[in-house]
Amino acid sequence: MTLSHRDKKQQQRDTAFARRAAIVAGDAGEKASRRFLDAFPKLDGLIISLYWPLGSELDTKPLLRALHDLGVVCALPVVERKDHPLSFRRWTLETVLEPGAFNVLVPAKSADYVIPDFVVTPMLAFDAAGYRLGYGGGFYDRTLEKLRNEGKCRAIGFAYAAQELAKVVIDSYDQRLDGIITEKDVRIIK
């Protein structure tokens, strides 16, 4: 039986999710944070959106704290509605977080909305061409398309090195990343 394109992508998601769940995190979040800061030393005046880690995702909290300490404006993504781009609320160490869609912690509704210059994305897997395998909701693809159409926005994947695949199954609407940061390396996609 031949799998449809959609089934191949779902099969890849299932495999990647199990593979990521088996990774022993250790200090990978700290290492990836240092790699990000080395790769992008000039962040003055930029707004950077990160994700609040959920489950086995690579921990962004060390990077959030480091960026905050440098005075960078940080934000977290918020799902406002299904099939729409994400919005972004400002995050600081004092920000109250509350459960949002998919039980992901997001800044409370009182937090200011911002538009990021950098979007650091979670993922299930990635490939050397800069494609990421997401969870299937299309939120980041819609968001990156919108932000890129409105101006310059860089999308940086944040993942474990072990999440790399030979080739991610993609669709025409999938947005390529501008770079990928892992605990082992930095890849800028040309």
Secondary structure, 3 states (H helix, E strand, C coil): CCCCHHHHHHHHHHHHHHHHHCCCCCCHHHHHHHHHHHHCCCCCCCEEECCCCCCCCCCCHHHHHHHHHCCCEEEEEECCCCCCCCEEEEECCCCCEEECHHHCEEECCCCCECCCCEEEECCCEECCCCCEECCCCCHHHHHHHHHHHHCCCEEEEECCHHHECCCCCCCCCCCCCCEEECCCCEEECC
